[in-house]
C-alpha cells in the first residue's frame, strides 16, 4: 500500500511545479509555445503574486527579439556596462560566454519595483515606514519565483540574473522605463537546450525546525 503522506505530496500540483523549476543556462530560441502564451503566463503570475498591504509594487517589462538582444548581445547594454568597470588587464572572455548564453534565449523579463508606491505607503502608514522597502523586496522575490515556476510549467527554461545597478540607467533610457521603477532582476528565458544538472540539498531537518 502506498504511503498516504507520499501520495498527498505527489498529488500536490504546486510542490510538483516547485520541484520542476530549475536554473537553466543552456537556452535557445526554439520555443514550443507561442509568444502570446508566454506573455499570458507571465501576466497571470504577476497578477496573483501576493504583496504586503496588497501594494502590488512589482512591475515587469518583457523583451523579445531585437529588444532582448539589445540587452545581452555583443556590444549591448550589459557588455558596455561591464566593460566600463572591468579592471585593466582582466579577461572578458568568461563574461562574454555568459552574456552569449543569455542572448541565445528567446527573451528576457525585467523585474522592477515601483518606488513611488512604496513612498506613498510610507506617507500613508508612517508607523511602518521603515518596513515598506523591505516588504517591497519580498514582493519582487515572490513575483520572480512565481513567474519562474509558471514558465517552467509550460516548458520554458530561465535563470535569474542581477546585473543591476550597472545596467539600470541604460535600461531605463533604452526601454522607456518610468524613473520610479527600480530594477531588481533580469530573467533570460527560452527553450531548454540542455537540462540542469543534479541539485544538492542540505538536510531539511537543519533548515526547518518543528516546535510542538
C-alpha positions in Angstrom: 0.0 0.0 0.0 1.3 3.4 -0.9 2.4 5.7 1.9 -0.5 8.2 2.4 1.9 11.1 3.2 3.9 10.5 0.0 0.7 10.2 -2.0 -0.5 13.6 -0.8 2.8 15.2 -1.7 2.8 13.6 -5.1 -0.7 14.9 -5.8 0.2 18.5 -4.7 0.5 20.3 -8.0 2.2 23.3 -6.6 5.0 21.2 -5.0 5.5 19.3 -8.2 5.8 22.6 -10.1 8.3 23.8 -7.5 10.4 20.7 -8.0 10.3 21.2 -11.7 11.6 24.8 -11.7 15.4 24.9 -12.1 18.0 27.4 -13.2 18.6 26.8 -16.9 21.6 28.3 -18.6 21.5 26.3 -21.9 18.8 28.2 -23.8 17.9 28.6 -27.4 15.1 30.3 -29.4 13.3 27.1 -30.5 10.4 27.7 -28.0 7.5 25.3 -28.4 4.8 27.6 -27.2 3.5 30.9 -28.7 4.7 34.3 -27.7 1.1 35.0 -26.6 1.1 32.1 -24.2 4.4 33.2 -22.7 3.0 36.7 -22.2 -0.2 35.5 -20.7 1.6 33.1 -18.3 3.8 36.0 -17.1 0.9 38.3 -16.7 -1.1 35.8 -14.6 1.9 35.0 -12.4 2.5 38.7 -11.7 -1.2 39.4 -11.1 -1.6 36.7 -8.5 1.7 37.1 -6.7 1.0 38.4 -3.2 2.4 41.6 -1.7 2.3 43.4 1.6 -0.8 45.6 2.0 -1.8 44.3 -1.4 0.6 47.1 -2.6 1.2 45.3 -6.0 4.6 47.1 -6.3 6.0 44.7 -8.8 6.5 45.8 -12.4 7.7 43.8 -15.4 9.0 44.5 -18.8 9.2 41.6 -21.3 11.8 41.8 -24.1 11.6 39.7 -27.2 13.7 39.6 -30.4 15.9 42.5 -31.1 15.0 44.2 -27.8 16.2 41.2 -25.9 19.4 41.2 -27.9 20.0 44.9 -27.1 20.4 43.8 -23.5 22.7 40.7 -23.9 24.1 40.9 -27.4 27.6 41.8 -28.5 28.2 45.4 -27.8 24.8 45.6 -26.0 23.8 47.2 -22.7 25.2 44.6 -20.4 28.6 44.3 -22.2 29.1 48.0 -22.3 28.2 48.4 -18.6 30.6 45.6 -17.5 33.5 46.7 -19.7 33.2 50.1 -18.2 34.1 48.8 -14.7 36.3 45.9 -15.7 39.8 46.2 -14.1 42.5 46.8 -16.7 44.1 43.6 -17.9 41.2 41.3 -16.7 39.9 39.0 -19.3 36.3 39.5 -20.5 36.1 36.0 -22.1 34.2 34.3 -19.3 31.6 37.1 -19.0 31.2 37.2 -22.8 30.3 33.5 -22.7 27.7 34.1 -20.0 26.2 37.0 -21.9 26.1 35.0 -25.1 24.2 32.2 -23.3 21.6 34.7 -22.2 21.4 36.2 -25.6 20.8 32.7 -27.1 17.4 32.6 -25.4 14.1 33.9 -26.8 13.6 36.8 -24.4 14.2 38.4 -21.1 11.9 39.5 -18.2 13.0 42.7 -16.4 11.7 42.9 -12.9 11.2 46.2 -11.2 9.7 47.6 -8.0 7.7 50.9 -8.2 9.3 53.1 -5.6 6.5 55.7 -6.0 4.0 53.2 -4.5 6.4 52.4 -1.7 6.8 56.1 -0.8 3.0 56.7 -0.8 2.6 53.8 1.6 5.3 55.2 3.8 3.4 58.5 4.0 0.1 56.8 4.5 1.3 54.5 7.2 4.3 56.2 8.9 4.4 53.7 11.7 5.6 51.1 9.2 7.6 53.4 7.0 10.9 51.6 7.6 9.3 48.3 6.7 7.9 49.1 3.3 11.2 49.0 1.4 11.8 45.6 3.0 8.4 44.4 2.1 9.0 45.6 -1.4 12.0 43.3 -1.7 9.7 40.5 -0.5 7.3 41.4 -3.3 9.8 41.2 -6.1 11.2 37.9 -4.8 7.8 36.4 -4.7 6.9 37.7 -8.2 10.2 36.4 -9.6 9.6 33.0 -8.2 6.0 32.9 -9.3 7.0 33.8 -12.9 9.9 31.4 -13.0 7.8 28.5 -11.8 4.9 29.3 -14.1 7.3 29.4 -17.1 8.7 26.0 -16.2 5.2 24.6 -16.3 4.9 25.5 -20.0 8.3 24.1 -20.8 10.2 27.4 -20.8 13.7 27.4 -19.1 15.0 30.5 -17.3 17.7 31.8 -14.9 17.6 34.8 -12.6 20.4 37.4 -13.1 21.3 40.6 -11.2 23.3 43.0 -13.4 21.7 45.9 -11.6 22.7 48.6 -10.8 25.3 48.5 -13.5 22.7 48.5 -16.3 19.9 50.5 -14.6 20.4 53.8 -16.4 20.9 52.3 -19.8 17.8 50.0 -19.4 15.7 52.9 -18.3 16.7 55.0 -21.3 16.5 52.3 -23.9 13.2 50.8 -22.9 11.4 54.0 -21.7 11.1 52.8 -18.1 9.5 55.2 -15.6 12.0 56.8 -13.3 10.2 55.4 -10.2 10.7 51.8 -11.3 13.8 50.3 -9.7 15.4 47.4 -11.5 15.7 44.3 -9.2 16.4 41.4 -11.6 16.7 40.0 -15.1 15.4 36.7 -16.3 16.6 35.5 -19.7 14.3 32.7 -20.9 13.9 30.3 -23.9 13.7 26.7 -25.0 15.6 24.3 -22.7 18.6 23.3 -24.9 20.1 21.2 -22.1 18.6 20.2 -18.7 20.0 21.4 -15.4 22.4 19.2 -13.5 21.6 17.3 -10.3 20.8 19.6 -7.4 22.3 19.1 -4.0 20.2 19.7 -0.9 21.1 20.4 2.7 19.3 18.1 5.2 15.9 19.6 5.5 15.9 19.0 9.3 18.8 21.5 9.6 16.7 24.2 7.8 13.2 23.6 9.2 12.6 23.4 12.9 9.3 22.0 14.2 8.1 23.0 17.7 5.1 21.3 19.4 
